[in-house]
Structures are given as C-alpha cells and as structure tokens.
Amino acid sequence: MKDTEMTELRTMFWVFPDRESTRARADYQSKFWGDYEDVARDLGMEWVQVPMDAIAVDGLDNGRPRIFVNGQRVTAEDSLFVTSLYSLPYQAMDVFNQYAMYAVLEQAGCYLPHPPYLSAIVNDKLATNLFFAGSPIPPIPTVRIGTGRDLGYKHYEPVLENLTYPVIVKPTGWCAGWGICLAHDVEDLRGLLSLAQGGDTTVVAQPYLGDGTVDYRIYLVDGRPHSVLKRAPRDGGYVANSGRGGTREYVDLPPELDQAIAWFAERLPLPFLCVDFLYDGERYWFSEVEPDGAIAGSDPATADGTAVQLSTIEARFRAYRDGHARFLAERAATQLRDDQKVGV
C-alpha cells in the first residue's frame, strides 16, 4: 500500500481530549489507532493524536498567526486538524476548550475536514433529526429532555404525552452505546431522568424498535458508500454497539439504502462521514451521523474484515488529503482575486 505521490500535507492532527485511562488507550490502540498510524505512514503522512493544550498559537502579528503543536511549528500547508467534538461524561470539562480550539484553528486558516459548526448538530440527537428533516429514510421519533435542579417541577411532562412504551432512553451527546437504557413505562422513564439529573445530563427518548433490531453503519468517502458495517445486539440485548456486547461484520449495502445515501451525501458533503440506520425487521430508520466514526475490524477478526477496515481508513485519509489540496487551491484563488481587486 506504499504511495509515492508527492504531497504538501504531512500531518493529520486528531484533536482529542487527553482523558482516556491507560487501559482504554491500549484497547483503542490495538483496535484502530495503530491502524490509523500505519495507513497514514504508508501514504507518506502522519496521524497524530493531540489534546487541545498541546496546541499553542502566536497571534501577535494580526492576520499571520503561527501555530505550534507540541512545541513544533506547523502550517496550514503541511497540516490539517480533525475536529469532532467528544463529550462523554469524563470529557465534559473539555467541551468548551474543544470548541474554542476549533474556532482558533478555523480562523487561523487551517483545513478542518469536519466544519466546527457541525459538532453541536451531530452530537445532539434531536438536532441531527431536525438538520436532516425530509430524509427519505425517516428518523427515529425523538423527544429531548433536559435535566437539572428543576427536574422535580416536571416541566418536561408535555413532551411525554405522545410517547408509546417501551422507549430507549439515552444521553443526547454521548457515543459508543454509553448510557442507553430501556424504560418500560413512564415511571421507569422518570427514574432514569432522576439519575441523569445527578450529572446534569440531557437525554432523549425514542420508541424501542423491538428485539433483534440491527444497526447499519455506512462509511461514505467523498459522498459515495465505501463500506458497510452491520452491528447486532447480543442475545437478550438491545444495544448493537460492541462495547455493550454487540457483534459487527462488514456486509454489502442494503439496496433499500442506496438512493437514501445519495441524499445524505448531498445534504452534508464531507470527505468522510458515517451514516447509521436501524432495521427493525420490516423497515429502516435513520439513526445518526458521525463525521469521525471509528473504523474497526469485524468481530471476530477475519482476513476479509481486516482488509475492508484498512481499505476504508486509506480511502478516508486520501479524501482528507484531496480535500486539503482543494482547500489550499481555493484559498490561493481567492487571494489572487482579492489582490487583483486592489491592484496588487
């Protein structure tokens, strides 16, 4: 997979809160971080994880900021930054710093393949549904409930009027299957809300689609489906994520999703995007999108699954590199037009 193409892009910095335990870091390294590093190296680049505080910016010369990562000078020409918000409970204190760093990098003229404005939209599950209103695959009906000091006043009760039970209850901004629960009636739901209050966690409630519901993650590269990961819950479970005991395997794209994928790609044209759908045995439902969805192998690991995983990572990084080149070309063209207007 060696690539001899010449490119100005040398480093892809993944801006990620430095909060993982040593146990979790080793697990992520073995499952996909190590593969990210290897594939980037084969393409003549580096993939480097950095926390926000590793990035320092000299803005003394207004309009010409100097960016340093781990004390080393980088430029918009040789580096890009992957900026997708992470907001698991142990990362909550980092949310503002993530947003602030994204804004600084964007205003400094860096290429960010995931526009910062999308972070709030894709991290809040109801905001995602509203952003994709009109989807050819209907979104899962969703109500959103904030918790906090005034939860006991039950101001949320009006949004429960049309819920049918059982319902899936989950934090609106978490990921990887964390915090997902099943409420069989309104009393179960109120109990879960009171627990969420302890962490000031906003939740959503969605109708449970039934036992055996599976999840299809479509990996889009430059708007085209590249690979499909099917995730299924364990026997007796209701969460398909592997962290909750689910299984995963790469499969062909279900034909029912073929035209829908083109709609999502047009609505959100990114170099890389994961779009998730749930299938309840009769129909498909739009679930969520993730601009930085993890690319892991099949479970259990197979030669075919590993090959698809590596191919997807490579396609993603090539798309980033191409997007970076287009970004620089468009910036240069804009600068030339501006110079010509003022007679430079």
Phi, psi and chi 1 to 4 in degrees:
 res  aa     phi    psi   chi1   chi2   chi3   chi4
   1 MET       -   16.0 -165.2  163.0   48.7      -
   2 LYS   -64.4  141.3  -81.2  -72.7 -176.8 -175.3
   3 ASP  -126.7  123.7 -169.1  -30.4      -      -
   4 THR  -101.1    6.4   57.6      -      -      -
   5 GLU   -62.1  141.5  -69.5  179.7   31.7      -
   6 MET   -84.5  136.5  -62.6  -62.6  -67.1      -
   7 THR  -148.4  148.1  175.2      -      -      -
   8 GLU   -75.5  -26.7  -69.5 -175.0  -87.1      -
   9 LEU   -71.7  123.7  179.7   62.0      -      -
  10 ARG  -112.5  -33.8  -65.4 -158.9  -61.6  -95.8
  11 THR  -135.7  133.9  -50.0      -      -      -
  12 MET  -107.1  108.8  -63.4  176.4  -70.8      -
  13 PHE   -91.9  124.6  -70.8  108.9      -      -
  14 TRP   -99.0  109.3 -176.0   45.6      -      -
  15 VAL   -83.5  111.3 -175.9      -      -      -
  16 PHE  -142.8  133.3 -176.0   69.3      -      -
  17 PRO   -57.6  136.3  -21.2   32.4      -      -
  18 ASP   -89.9   69.5 -166.9   11.7      -      -
  19 ARG  -123.7    0.8  -60.6  -77.4  176.9 -176.4
  20 GLU   -73.3  146.7  -53.5  -52.3  -55.4      -
  21 SER   -73.0  162.7   68.6      -      -      -
  22 THR   -61.6  -33.5   53.5      -      -      -
  23 ARG   -66.3  -45.4 -170.3  176.9  -70.2  110.7
  24 ALA   -67.8  -40.9      -      -      -      -
  25 ARG   -60.3  -42.2  -69.2 -177.2   67.9   86.1
  26 ALA   -64.1  -38.6      -      -      -      -
  27 ASP   -65.3  -48.4 -173.2   39.0      -      -
  28 TYR   -64.2  -37.0  -60.8  160.5      -      -
  29 GLN   -61.9  -40.9 -173.9   72.0   24.2      -
  30 SER   -75.3  -29.0   66.9      -      -      -
  31 LYS   -85.7  -39.0  -72.6 -178.6  176.5  176.6
  32 PHE  -153.2  -30.6   41.1   86.0      -      -
  33 TRP   -59.2  -42.6  -73.4   -1.6      -      -
  34 GLY   -61.6  -39.2      -      -      -      -
  35 ASP   -67.2  -37.3  -69.6  -40.1      -      -
  36 TYR   -58.6  -45.1  -70.8    2.6      -      -
  37 GLU   -63.8  -43.2  -66.7  168.0   -6.3      -
  38 ASP   -66.4  -44.7  -68.5  -16.7      -      -
  39 VAL   -66.2  -42.8  172.1      -      -      -
  40 ALA   -59.1  -42.2      -      -      -      -
  41 ARG   -62.2  -40.7 -170.2  179.2  -54.8  113.5
  42 ASP   -64.2  -25.4  -75.3  -15.6      -      -
  43 LEU   -91.2    6.6  -68.1  172.1      -      -
  44 GLY    80.7   24.2      -      -      -      -
  45 MET  -132.5  178.7  -58.6 -179.4  -70.4      -
  46 GLU  -121.2  143.6  -78.2 -170.9  -73.9      -
  47 TRP  -111.7  117.9  179.1   88.4      -      -
  48 VAL  -129.4  127.6 -178.6      -      -      -
  49 GLN   -85.9  129.3  175.2 -162.0  -23.0      -
  50 VAL  -137.3  138.8  -66.8      -      -      -
  51 PRO   -78.6  167.3   29.2  -33.9      -      -
  52 MET   -61.1  -36.6  -70.2   73.6   67.6      -
  53 ASP   -77.0   -1.4   55.7    6.5      -      -
  54 ALA   -82.5   -9.6      -      -      -      -
  55 ILE  -105.5  124.2  -54.7  171.0      -      -
  56 ALA  -123.5  144.1      -      -      -      -
  57 VAL  -130.2  128.2 -178.0      -      -      -
  58 ASP   -95.4  108.1  170.9    6.7      -      -
  59 GLY  -109.9   24.2      -      -      -      -
  60 LEU   -66.8  -35.8  -64.7  176.5      -      -
  61 ASP   -92.2   95.9 -175.2   -3.7      -      -
  62 ASN   -55.6  128.9 -169.6   27.8      -      -
  63 GLY    91.4  -10.4      -      -      -      -
  64 ARG  -133.4   65.7  -63.6 -176.9  179.8 -179.6
  65 PRO   -69.6  148.9   26.3  -35.0      -      -
  66 ARG  -112.3  129.0  -63.0 -169.5  -53.9  149.6
  67 ILE  -109.6  133.5  -57.3  169.0      -      -
  68 PHE  -125.7  134.5  -63.4   83.2      -      -
  69 VAL  -120.6  121.5  179.6      -      -      -
  70 ASN    51.6   37.9  -67.7  -36.7      -      -
  71 GLY    82.8   -1.7      -      -      -      -
  72 GLN  -107.1  136.2  -59.6  -62.9  -47.7      -
  73 ARG   -68.8  131.4  174.8   81.2 -176.2  -86.3
  74 VAL  -128.8  161.4  -57.2      -      -      -
  75 THR  -131.2  167.4   69.2      -      -      -
  76 ALA   -66.4  -21.2      -      -      -      -
  77 GLU   -79.2  -32.1  -72.2   71.6   29.9      -
  78 ASP  -106.6   -2.5   60.7   38.3      -      -
  79 SER  -142.6  152.3  -57.8      -      -      -
  80 LEU  -129.9  164.9   63.2   76.4      -      -
  81 PHE  -129.6  124.2  -65.9   85.0      -      -
  82 VAL   -87.2  117.1  178.4      -      -      -
  83 THR  -126.2   85.9   52.6      -      -      -
  84 SER  -119.1  128.5  -75.9      -      -      -
  85 LEU   -63.9  135.9 -178.8   70.3      -      -
  86 TYR  -119.5  129.4  -78.7   83.2      -      -
  87 SER  -141.4   36.8   55.8      -      -      -
  88 LEU   -63.1  163.2  -75.7  167.8      -      -
  89 PRO   -56.5  -37.3   12.6  -27.3      -      -
  90 TYR   -80.1   -2.2   59.2   89.3      -      -
  91 GLN  -106.6    3.0  -61.4  161.8  -25.9      -
  92 ALA   -57.6  -37.7      -      -      -      -
  93 MET   -69.0  -11.5   66.7  -71.8  -68.3      -
  94 ASP   -97.2   -5.9  -65.0  -51.7      -      -
  95 VAL   -59.4  -49.9  168.1      -      -      -
  96 PHE   -62.7  -42.9  173.2   75.8      -      -
  97 ASN   -62.6  -34.3  -77.7  -23.0      -      -
  98 GLN   -63.5  -52.0  -71.0  179.6   77.8      -
  99 TYR   -59.1  -42.7  -88.1  123.4      -      -
 100 ALA   -64.5  -42.6      -      -      -      -
 101 MET   -65.6  -38.1 -179.3   52.6   65.3      -
 102 TYR   -58.7  -44.0  -58.8  168.1      -      -
 103 ALA   -64.2  -42.1      -      -      -      -
 104 VAL   -62.4  -46.9  168.8      -      -      -
 105 LEU   -64.6  -39.8  -67.1  170.3      -      -
 106 GLU   -64.8  -46.7 -175.6  175.8   43.6      -
 107 GLN   -69.9  -21.8  -63.3  -52.8  -50.1      -
 108 ALA   -80.4   -1.6      -      -      -      -
 109 GLY    89.7   19.5      -      -      -      -
 110 CYS   -84.5  156.4  -64.6      -      -      -
 111 TYR   -86.6  120.9  174.2   58.6      -      -
 112 LEU  -118.3  104.0  -47.0 -179.6      -      -
 113 PRO   -62.2  -18.5   16.9  -27.4      -      -
 114 HIS  -113.0   99.7  -51.9  159.3      -      -
 115 PRO   -53.0  132.3  -24.7   33.9      -      -
 116 PRO   -56.5  -30.8  -28.8   37.2      -      -
 117 TYR   -62.3  -20.9   80.2   88.9      -      -
 118 LEU   -76.8  -19.5  -78.1  175.2      -      -
 119 SER   -57.8  -46.7  -79.8      -      -      -
 120 ALA   -66.5  -37.8      -      -      -      -
 121 ILE   -65.1  -46.9  -66.7  172.6      -      -
 122 VAL   -82.5  -17.7  -58.8      -      -      -
 123 ASN   -85.7  -24.0  -95.5   53.9      -      -
 124 ASP   -99.4  119.5 -172.7  -70.2      -      -
 125 LYS   -67.7  -30.5  -58.6 -175.6 -170.6  -46.9
 126 LEU   -76.2  -38.5 -177.6   55.4      -      -
 127 ALA   -59.3  -37.7      -      -      -      -
 128 THR   -60.6  -47.9  -58.7      -      -      -
 129 ASN   -59.1  -42.6  -76.7    3.3      -      -
 130 LEU   -68.9  -37.7  -62.6  173.5      -      -
 131 PHE   -62.8  -36.3 -177.9   81.8      -      -
 132 PHE  -100.2   28.9  -72.4  102.8      -      -
 133 ALA   -56.9  137.4      -      -      -      -
 134 GLY    92.7    5.3      -      -      -      -
 135 SER   -57.4  139.1  160.8      -      -      -
 136 PRO   -67.0  -21.3   20.7  -31.1      -      -
 137 ILE  -105.8  117.4  -58.5  -66.8      -      -
 138 PRO   -64.5  143.9   23.2  -33.3      -      -
 139 PRO   -74.3  158.0   28.8  -34.7      -      -
 140 ILE   -66.7  126.0  -56.1  171.7      -      -
 141 PRO   -53.7  135.9  -24.3   34.4      -      -
 142 THR  -139.4  137.2  -60.3      -      -      -
 143 VAL  -118.7  146.9  -59.4      -      -      -
 144 ARG  -118.0  131.8 -175.6 -177.8 -170.3  -83.4
 145 ILE  -131.8  119.6  -55.8  168.7      -      -
 146 GLY   -83.8  144.0      -      -      -      -
 147 THR  -118.9  161.4   64.0      -      -      -
 148 GLY   164.7 -157.2      -      -      -      -
 149 ARG   -63.9  -28.4  -68.0  174.3  -63.5  175.8
 150 ASP   -99.1   17.2  -73.2  -20.7      -      -
 151 LEU   -56.5  -35.7 -178.1   70.6      -      -
 152 GLY   -62.3  -18.0      -      -      -      -
 153 TYR   -79.6   -8.5  -68.2  100.2      -      -
 154 LYS    57.2   39.3  -62.8 -177.1  179.8  179.3
 155 HIS   -66.2  -13.0  -65.5  153.2      -      -
 156 TYR   -81.1  -12.6   59.9   84.4      -      -
 157 GLU   -52.9  -39.0  -73.3  -72.2  -24.2      -
 158 PRO   -57.4  -29.8  -27.6   36.7      -      -
 159 VAL   -79.5   -6.1  -56.1      -      -      -
 160 LEU   -90.9   -8.4  -53.6 -175.1      -      -
 161 GLU   -58.4  -36.2  -68.1  174.7   -3.2      -
 162 ASN  -105.4   10.4  -63.0  -44.7      -      -
 163 LEU   -72.7  141.7  -86.7 -177.4      -      -
 164 THR  -114.6  143.9   56.4      -      -      -
 165 TYR  -108.2  153.6  -65.0   86.6      -      -
 166 PRO   -75.3  160.3   27.4  -34.1      -      -
 167 VAL  -129.3  149.8  -65.2      -      -      -
 168 ILE   -86.3  131.1  -69.3  -69.8      -      -
 169 VAL  -118.3  128.1 -177.7      -      -      -
 170 LYS  -151.4  152.2   52.5 -171.2  171.8 -176.1
 171 PRO   -60.7  140.3  -22.2   33.7      -      -
 172 THR   -74.4  -21.1 -172.0      -      -      -
 173 GLY  -120.7   17.2      -      -      -      -
 174 TRP   -96.5 -173.9  -64.5    4.2      -      -
 175 CYS  -152.9  179.5   60.5      -      -      -
 176 ALA    61.6   23.7      -      -      -      -
 177 GLY    81.9    3.7      -      -      -      -
 178 TRP   -67.3  136.8  -77.6   45.2      -      -
 179 GLY    77.0    5.0      -      -      -      -
 180 ILE   -79.9  127.7  -62.1  178.1      -      -
 181 CYS  -132.6  163.3  -60.9      -      -      -
 182 LEU  -114.6  123.4 -174.2   64.0      -      -
 183 ALA  -107.7  123.3      -      -      -      -
 184 HIS   -85.7  -18.6  -65.7   88.2      -      -
 185 ASP  -157.0 -179.5   52.9   39.1      -      -
 186 VAL   -67.0  -29.0   69.9      -      -      -
 187 GLU   -69.4  -38.8  -75.2  -53.7  -52.6      -
 188 ASP   -58.5  -44.1  -79.1   -5.8      -      -
 189 LEU   -63.0  -44.7  175.2   55.6      -      -
 190 ARG   -62.8  -36.9  -69.2 -171.2 -180.0  112.8
 191 GLY   -64.5  -41.2      -      -      -      -
 192 LEU   -67.0  -36.1  -69.1  170.7      -      -
 193 LEU   -63.5  -38.2  -69.0  176.6      -      -
 194 SER   -67.8  -33.6   66.8      -      -      -
 195 LEU   -68.8  -41.7  -70.7  174.0      -      -
 196 ALA   -62.1  -30.6      -      -      -      -
 197 GLN   -58.6  -32.9 -179.7 -171.8   30.8      -
 198 GLY   -59.9  -27.7      -      -      -      -
 199 GLY  -114.1   14.8      -      -      -      -
 200 ASP    51.5   42.5 -131.1   -5.6      -      -
 201 THR   -97.8  122.3  -58.4      -      -      -
 202 THR   -75.8  137.7  -59.6      -      -      -
 203 VAL  -126.6  162.9  -57.9      -      -      -
 204 VAL  -120.2  153.5  -64.8      -      -      -
 205 ALA  -122.3  132.8      -      -      -      -
 206 GLN  -137.0  143.0  -59.2  171.4  -30.6      -
 207 PRO   -55.9  135.9  -23.6   33.7      -      -
 208 TYR   -72.6  128.5  178.4   47.3      -      -
 209 LEU   -85.5   -5.8  -60.2 -179.8      -      -
 210 GLY   111.6  160.8      -      -      -      -
 211 ASP   -60.5  143.4  -64.2  -16.4      -      -
 212 GLY    83.7    2.0      -      -      -      -
 213 THR   -62.8  131.1  -63.7      -      -      -
 214 VAL  -115.0  161.4  -62.5      -      -      -
 215 ASP  -116.5  131.6  177.5  -64.3      -      -
 216 TYR  -112.6  117.9  -72.4   89.3      -      -
 217 ARG  -100.4  119.9  164.7  158.9  -69.9 -175.8
 218 ILE  -100.0  120.7  -40.9  -61.9      -      -
 219 TYR   -90.1  114.0  -66.8   98.7      -      -
 220 LEU  -100.0  131.5  -63.3 -178.9      -      -
 221 VAL  -121.5  118.2  177.5      -      -      -
 222 ASP    51.0   40.2  -77.9  -27.6      -      -
 223 GLY    84.0    1.1      -      -      -      -
 224 ARG  -117.3  141.9  -64.6 -177.7  176.4   85.5
 225 PRO   -66.9  125.1   20.8  -30.0      -      -
 226 HIS  -101.5  -43.2 -179.2  -82.6      -      -
 227 SER  -154.1  163.3   47.3      -      -      -
 228 VAL  -133.9  125.2 -179.7      -      -      -
 229 LEU  -108.0  120.1 -171.1   65.8      -      -
 230 LYS   -95.8  126.9  178.5 -177.2  177.1 -178.2
 231 ARG  -120.8  134.6  -58.9  179.3  -68.3 -173.4
 232 ALA  -130.5  143.5      -      -      -      -
 233 PRO   -70.7  156.0   24.5  -31.7      -      -
 234 ARG   -67.1  164.2   60.6  176.1  172.7   78.1
 235 ASP   -56.5  125.8  -69.7  -16.4      -      -
 236 GLY    84.6   -3.1      -      -      -      -
 237 GLY   -97.5  171.6      -      -      -      -
 238 TYR  -134.8    9.7   51.7   85.5      -      -
 239 VAL  -121.4  126.9 -177.9      -      -      -
 240 ALA   -84.5  -14.0      -      -      -      -
 241 ASN   -61.6  143.3  -59.8   73.4      -      -
 242 SER   -63.1  -30.0   59.1      -      -      -
 243 GLY   -64.5  -17.5      -      -      -      -
 244 ARG  -108.2   19.1  -65.8  -76.3  -65.3  -88.8
 245 GLY    93.9    4.7      -      -      -      -
 246 GLY   -73.2  164.8      -      -      -      -
 247 THR  -108.5  159.5   61.0      -      -      -
 248 ARG  -141.7  142.3   59.7 -178.6 -172.9  -94.0
 249 GLU  -153.1  148.6   62.8  174.1  -30.9      -
 250 TYR   -83.4  134.4  -75.6   99.1      -      -
 251 VAL  -137.0  176.2  -61.4      -      -      -
 252 ASP   -75.8  156.3  -66.9  -27.9      -      -
 253 LEU   -67.7  123.6  175.9   68.5      -      -
 254 PRO   -58.7  130.6  -24.9   35.3      -      -
 255 PRO   -59.3  -27.0   16.6  -28.7      -      -
 256 GLU   -65.0  -19.3  -63.0   89.3  -18.7      -
 257 LEU   -99.6   -4.7  -60.6  178.1      -      -
 258 ASP   -58.2  -55.2 -168.6   20.6      -      -
 259 GLN   -71.4  -33.8  -68.2 -174.0  -14.2      -
 260 ALA   -62.1  -37.7      -      -      -      -
 261 ILE   -60.2  -39.4  -76.9  -63.2      -      -
 262 ALA   -61.8  -35.9      -      -      -      -
 263 TRP   -65.2  -45.1 -174.4   91.7      -      -
 264 PHE   -64.8  -40.2  -78.9   89.7      -      -
 265 ALA   -64.1  -37.0      -      -      -      -
 266 GLU   -72.4  -36.3 -177.1  177.4    0.6      -
 267 ARG   -69.4  -31.7 -177.1   74.2  176.8   89.9
 268 LEU  -138.4   79.6 -164.1   56.4      -      -
 269 PRO   -78.0   94.7   27.3  -31.5      -      -
 270 LEU  -120.2  157.1  -61.5  179.0      -      -
 271 PRO   -65.6  -27.7   19.5  -30.9      -      -
 272 PHE  -146.8  135.5  176.2   79.0      -      -
 273 LEU  -157.9  137.6  178.7   67.4      -      -
 274 CYS  -103.5  130.6  -60.4      -      -      -
 275 VAL  -120.3  126.5 -173.3      -      -      -
 276 ASP  -108.8  136.2  -67.3   -4.9      -      -
 277 PHE  -128.0  146.1  -60.3   92.3      -      -
 278 LEU  -105.9  143.8  -62.0 -178.9      -      -
 279 TYR  -124.5  120.3 -179.3   62.7      -      -
 280 ASP   -95.3   10.2   63.3   10.6      -      -
 281 GLY   101.4  -16.5      -      -      -      -
 282 GLU  -127.4  -36.4  -64.1 -177.8   -1.0      -
 283 ARG  -148.2  163.6   62.6 -175.0  -61.9 -174.0
 284 TYR   -99.1  149.1  -72.0   89.6      -      -
 285 TRP  -131.2  137.5  -60.4   86.3      -      -
 286 PHE   -73.1  132.6  166.8   57.5      -      -
 287 SER  -108.3  -60.1  176.0      -      -      -
 288 GLU  -167.4  171.9   61.9 -178.0  -11.6      -
 289 VAL  -126.7  150.7  -62.4      -      -      -
 290 GLU  -139.2  112.0  -70.8 -167.1   27.3      -
 291 PRO   -68.8  -16.7  -20.2   32.9      -      -
 292 ASP  -128.5   42.2 -170.2   26.3      -      -
 293 GLY   -65.9  136.4      -      -      -      -
 294 ALA   -63.9  142.8      -      -      -      -
 295 ILE  -108.5   99.8  -54.3  172.0      -      -
 296 ALA  -113.2  165.6      -      -      -      -
 297 GLY   -77.8 -177.7      -      -      -      -
 298 SER   -76.2  169.1   57.5      -      -      -
 299 ASP  -135.4  111.1 -176.8   24.9      -      -
 300 PRO   -73.0  162.2   29.5  -35.9      -      -
 301 ALA   -62.5  133.2      -      -      -      -
 302 THR  -131.5  159.8   63.8      -      -      -
 303 ALA   -60.5  -43.0      -      -      -      -
 304 ASP   -64.8  -42.7  -72.5  -13.6      -      -
 305 GLY   -63.6  -40.1      -      -      -      -
 306 THR   -65.6  -39.8  -60.9      -      -      -
 307 ALA   -63.2  -42.3      -      -      -      -
 308 VAL   -66.1  -41.1  174.6      -      -      -
 309 GLN   -57.8  -50.9  175.8 -166.5   15.7      -
 310 LEU   -65.8  -37.8  -64.5  177.6      -      -
 311 SER   -64.2  -38.7  173.3      -      -      -
 312 THR   -67.4  -42.6  -55.1      -      -      -
 313 ILE   -61.2  -44.9  -63.3  169.3      -      -
 314 GLU   -61.6  -45.3  179.3  179.7  -10.8      -
 315 ALA   -62.1  -39.3      -      -      -      -
 316 ARG   -61.2  -48.0  174.2 -176.5 -177.3  176.5
 317 PHE   -69.5  -35.1  -70.2  172.9      -      -
 318 ARG   -63.0  -41.1  -74.8 -177.8 -179.6  -84.6
 319 ALA   -64.2  -39.0      -      -      -      -
 320 TYR   -61.4  -44.4  -77.0  172.5      -      -
 321 ARG   -63.4  -43.1 -174.0  172.9   62.4 -175.1
 322 ASP   -64.5  -41.0  -68.0  -15.1      -      -
 323 GLY   -64.0  -38.1      -      -      -      -
 324 HIS   -62.7  -43.0  175.7 -100.2      -      -
 325 ALA   -64.1  -41.5      -      -      -      -
 326 ARG   -64.4  -40.3  -71.5 -167.9  -61.1  -90.0
 327 PHE   -59.2  -46.9  172.5   81.5      -      -
 328 LEU   -65.6  -39.9  -66.5 -179.3      -      -
 329 ALA   -65.1  -42.8      -      -      -      -
 330 GLU   -66.9  -37.0  -68.7  167.6    1.9      -
 331 ARG   -65.2  -40.7 -170.2 -178.7   67.5  174.8
 332 ALA   -66.0  -39.2      -      -      -      -
 333 ALA   -66.1  -40.3      -      -      -      -
 334 THR   -63.6  -42.6  -60.8      -      -      -
 335 GLN   -63.4  -39.2 -176.2   62.6   53.7      -
 336 LEU   -64.0  -42.9  178.1   60.5      -      -
 337 ARG   -63.5  -41.9  -72.0 -166.2  -63.0  -90.2
 338 ASP   -64.7  -40.3  -68.6  -15.7      -      -
 339 ASP   -63.5  -39.2  -69.0  -14.3      -      -
 340 GLN   -68.4  -32.6  -71.6  172.5  -19.2      -
 341 LYS   -66.4  -34.9  -73.5 -180.0 -178.7  178.5
 342 VAL   -97.6    4.7  -63.0      -      -      -
 343 GLY    77.3   26.8      -      -      -      -
 344 VAL   -75.4      -  174.5      -      -      -
